[in-house]
């Protein structure tokens, strides 16, 4: 897993998008997206018009959602739900680790938890060395997983966030320690994913296979 394959974009479209954004940024510098971000939006939304509109919608969402202030939320009760790890995967992607056993779909505030997920996505994106990779590795650890841990609404929210406001940020999603029970749940999750995203989901069978993606020792033991 030494490199990532990125879908090519039309350089003329990229130039056009950059020129459009310059007009917006000249009037409001807060609208700025760097070249890596513009390329991600073009890759995800295909046309200059659609990418441009998607960027404007994301900028508006970030403002109204208060993304820059999410670090001020009380995270004491959420700390074991997800974590951006100190170390990266084998090709330099920041890693978000999510232990499913610490989640209960019947004992959570979906809005609060979604905000916490956005916070973790933001923190992981900040750790990207974009010249190397601008994508993330998300790890779902299903050790001690039970039916009560499965939260379809939260999964839908994560998919929506990655598709609309963090496009092309997902590099790989690793599923560890998947129990037999999850095989009955996965088909319902799979239908929520487009084919491009589904290809990034990897069920990891053992430690040898995990080593293709990351060093197992970087995974937390205190969550």
N, C-alpha and C positions, 0 to 999 in steps of 0.2 A: 504494500500500500504506500509506495513511495511518492505518488503524485496523484493529482486530481485531474479529471477530464472535464473541461468547461465547454459548454456549447458555444460555438462561434457567434459573434454578433456582427451586424452590418456596420462597418466603420462610418459610412455616410449617415446612418441613423444616429450613431453615437455623436457625431459632430453636430447634427441638427439638434439633438436633445441638449447637448452642452450649450449651444447658442441660445436655446429657449430658456434654459435655466439661468444663464447669465443675465438675461433681461430681468428675471424675477429677483435674482440675488442682488443686483445693483440697486433695486428698490428696497429690498428687505434681506440683509445679510443672513438672517436666521434661517432662511430657506435653503442654505448652501448644502450641497451633496458633493463629495469628491468623485473623482473619475471611477473609482472602484464601485461606489454606490450606483452611479449612473449606469454602469455596465451591468450590475446585478438587476436593476429594474428593467433594462432592455432585454436581458436574457429571460426574465420571468414574464414580462408582459408583451414581448415580441415587437410591437410597433412603437414608433416615436410618440404618437398621440397617446396611446394607452400607458406607456411608461411615464410620460409627463404628468398625466392626470393622476396616476397612482402615487407619484412622488408628492404632489400637492395634497392629496388626501392623507398620506402618511404624516406630512408636516402638520396638517391641521389636527389630526388625531393625537400626535405627540403633545401638542400644546394643550388640547382639551383634556387629555388623559393625565397630564402632569407627569410625563415620563421622567423629566429631569429632577423631580422631587420625590421619586419613589424610594430613594435611600433614606428618607425621613420616616418611613412607616415602621411600626413596631413589628419586628421580625422574630421576637423571642420564641413565639409558639410555632413559627414557620421554619425555623432554622434546620430542622431535620427532614424537611420535605424535599429540598433540592439544594445543590451547592455547586458553585463554579470552582473547579479544582485548581490547585496551585500549578500543577503540571499539565502538559499538553499531550495530545496523542502523537502517534508516530510521524505524522507529517506536519505537526505544528499547530493543529487546530485546538483552540480552547475547548475544555470538556465541561459539560453540565451533567452532574450525576444526580439521578432521581431514584431513590429506593422506594419501590411501590408499597412495601410493608408498612411504611409510616403514614400511609394515606387511607382515609376512610371517606367514602362518598357520602355517608350519612352524617358525618360530623365535620363539616367544613363550611366556610363562607366562600362561595364560588367567586364572588367579586374580589375578596381579599386575596384568595389564592391565585387568581389570574393576575392580579397586580404583582404578586411575588414572582410569578413566572416571567412577567415582562421585565421585572428588575433583574432577574438572573440572565435573561437573554441580553439585556443591555450591558451588564457587567462582562459577560463573555465576549460580546462584540468589541468592547473596549480593549480586550486583551489580544485581539487579532493583530498579527503583523501582516497587514494586507498585501505587502509586496510578496510575501510567501504564500499566504492563504487568507481569504476573508470569510472562511466558512467555519462552522462549529461541529463538534461531535457531541451528540446527546446520548447519554447512557441511561436506559431504564433497567434497573436491577429488580427482577421479579422473584428473588429469594423470599420465601415465606409469603408469597402472594396468595390472596384469597379473593373470593367473589366480591367481598365488601370493599376491596381496594380499588376495584374498577370504577372509573368515573368517566362516563362517556361525554358528559358536558365539558369537563376539563380538557379531555382529548380534543374535542371539537374546537375549543377556544385556542388551544395550542396550534392546531392546524391552521386555523383562521389567521392567527398572529403571524405565523411563518409565511403564509401565502400573501397576505396583504401588506404587512408592515415590516417584515424581516425577509423579503424575498431573496431566494438563492443564498440564504445564510446557512441552511442545513447542508452539511457535507455528508454526514453519516449518522444514522440512529441505530445504536446497538441495543439489542434485547438480550439480557443475560439471565441465566438461571430460569428459563421459561418452563413452568410446570405444565403437565398435561391439560389442566383446566384452561390454560390460556389458548389452547388450540380451538376451543369452542367459542372464544371471545374474539380472536383475531379476525375472522371473516367480517364481523361487524365494524371493526376498525378499518380494515382494508378498503371497504367501500367508501370511506370518507377521504381516502387519499387519491390524488391523481397519480398517473403511472410514473411520472418523473420522481415524485416524492417516495412512492412505494419502492422504487429501485434502490433507494438509499437506506432502507430498513434492513438490517442484517441480524438474523438470529444466530447468536454465538453459542456453539455447542460445548466448548471446553476451553481451558486456559491456553492451549496451543493455538487455537483459532483466534482467541482474544488478542494474543501477541501480534497478530497481523495488523491490529489497529492501535493498541496501546499497551503499555507495560502494566500488568495487573497490580503491581505494588502501589500504583498511584491512586487506586480506588480506596475510599474511606472505610475505616473499620469502626468508626464511632457514630454511625448514623443508624 
